[in-house]
């Protein structure tokens, strides 16, 4: 079975990336900044999940752009990665 694919909107601590890579095929944005809506849409194209930061502006247009997406989570440097109930599942 193929690993789920995840787009990470911005670099998070390497330990988090390493954990994700154990179970997922991970793509991390090369940009060290908040991504534009179009960059987010391009990044999640064909991915199963999105891991974004609290500063990313995720709206219904971004989420609806990828019908394959099954889940997502937001990363907060103070608390780690959190599940986002609206998307159904996330990373812990």
Buried (B, 14 or more C-beta within 10 A) or exposed (E): EEEBBBBBBBBBEEEBBEBBEEEBEBBBBEEEEBBEBEBBBEBBEEBBBBBBBEEBEBEEEBBEBBEEBBBBBBBEEEEBBBBBEEBEEBBE
